[in-house]
Structures are given as C-alpha cells and as structure tokens.
C-alpha cells in the first residue's frame, strides 16, 4: 500500500510540474510575442511618420502614397493580431491603440509637420507603455525582483528623455520668436544631457554615427548666435533623437527577454515586409 501511495504521489507531482512548466512556457511565449509585435508596430509607425513627413515636405508622388497605404494595411494587420492574442482584460487598451494607428493615415496630406509628429508620437508612446506593462508583469511573475528594480530605474530615464523631447518639439513651433529660440536652445541642451545619461545604460546607440551626428547638431544649436535651421530640419533632428531613445530602450528589452526566455529578433525591413 505504501508503495502504491508513493508512486501515486510521485506521478501527481510529475503531472503538476509538467502542467506548471507548460503554463510557464506559454506565458513566456505570449509575453515574448506581444513585445515582438509591439516593437514591429513602433517601427512601422516610424516608417509611416518618415514617409508622410517626406510627402508633406516635398514629394506627394504615387509611389509614396502607395507605400503609405501599404504601411496602413500592415499596421491594421499587426494591431488585429495583438487584440486577438491578448487577455480579455487588456483588449480595450489594444483597441485604443488600433484606433490611434488607423488615425495615422486619415487626412495626413492636410497636416502640418508639428501635428503629424504629434499624432505619430502618441501612437508610439502608447506602444511603449503597453510594452512596459508586459515587461513589469513578466518580471514579477518570473520572480526577478532584482531585474525589476533595475528595469524601473532605466525606464524612468527613458520616460524623462521622452518628456524633454516632447518639450523640445513644442518649442520648434515658436523658434522664429526670440523667446522660442531661447527655449529651443534650453531644451536642446537638456536633451543632450539626457542622451549622455542614456549612454550609461547602453553606450552603443549614442556612440554610433547617428548618435554622434545628433550630439554634434545639438551642440551647434546650443552655441549658435541665431538658429538658422528651418522647422522641418528641426523636426527631423527630433526624429533622430527619438530613434536613439528607442534604440536604448530596445536594448533594455532584448537584455530582459534574453534573461527570461530568448533574445529578441532584429526589427529589419525584411521582417516588416513579411508582416504583410
């Protein structure tokens, strides 16, 4: 009898461990896939922003319009995947994201650079906050409080940098005024220091050619007696700054995903095309 009970208990333990392992694997896989999809959506948003910026400024060709239409289809497809794969309680947040993504392509031809920047920035931020929720929940359920504290401190640096970048973008609209020019210089100096702080988290993006070029442009702005760059050029500079911040955050995500499950894939043009 004792042997039968022991064997039964052993089998039960093995079944429970197998069930727990399967649940944990499925949770890891779901969190991982959602982060991968949201990263792809953010890159599609950036490409959509770049193309619409370019079209508003100088080139409203048929090929550009077609490319923008294709990006819209990809964004709709990816956001629909996210809605279908997420928990019921989280679906409203992803439906809101889909509405924001649909709004990117509505009437973009009539937008100013500032409004186009703002609308795309709102969608990208929404993705970032959704990723942040997933990462925090993933770390907690994995019992990695040590990584959670480190991630939270670094996320706060990312958040602060995004806020300073927003203030810089707001100032650009008034750069032709003396007070506006002073504010652009002030926030240019502030975002420069934020980028230098981000280099402590991950030095690679800031020390890469794009980062070097951005820091050089910011120094030129700060030291100039008079800002001679046009609004479009200043907005393009803020787009590059945004990409640097995103690269630092993306490396944070890759490190965490590697520790918890497996490395994140590169978000490449080939991968974006496969999403269609």
Secondary structure as GFF3:
##gff-version 3
##sequence-region A 1 276
A	DSSP	alpha_helix	2	57	.	.	.	ID=ss1
A	DSSP	alpha_helix	62	85	.	.	.	ID=ss2
A	DSSP	three_ten_helix	88	90	.	.	.	ID=ss3
A	DSSP	alpha_helix	91	103	.	.	.	ID=ss4
A	DSSP	three_ten_helix	108	110	.	.	.	ID=ss5
A	DSSP	alpha_helix	113	141	.	.	.	ID=ss6
A	DSSP	alpha_helix	145	172	.	.	.	ID=ss7
A	DSSP	alpha_helix	178	201	.	.	.	ID=ss8
A	DSSP	alpha_helix	203	207	.	.	.	ID=ss9
A	DSSP	alpha_helix	209	223	.	.	.	ID=ss10
A	DSSP	alpha_helix	231	260	.	.	.	ID=ss11
A	DSSP	alpha_helix	269	274	.	.	.	ID=ss12
###
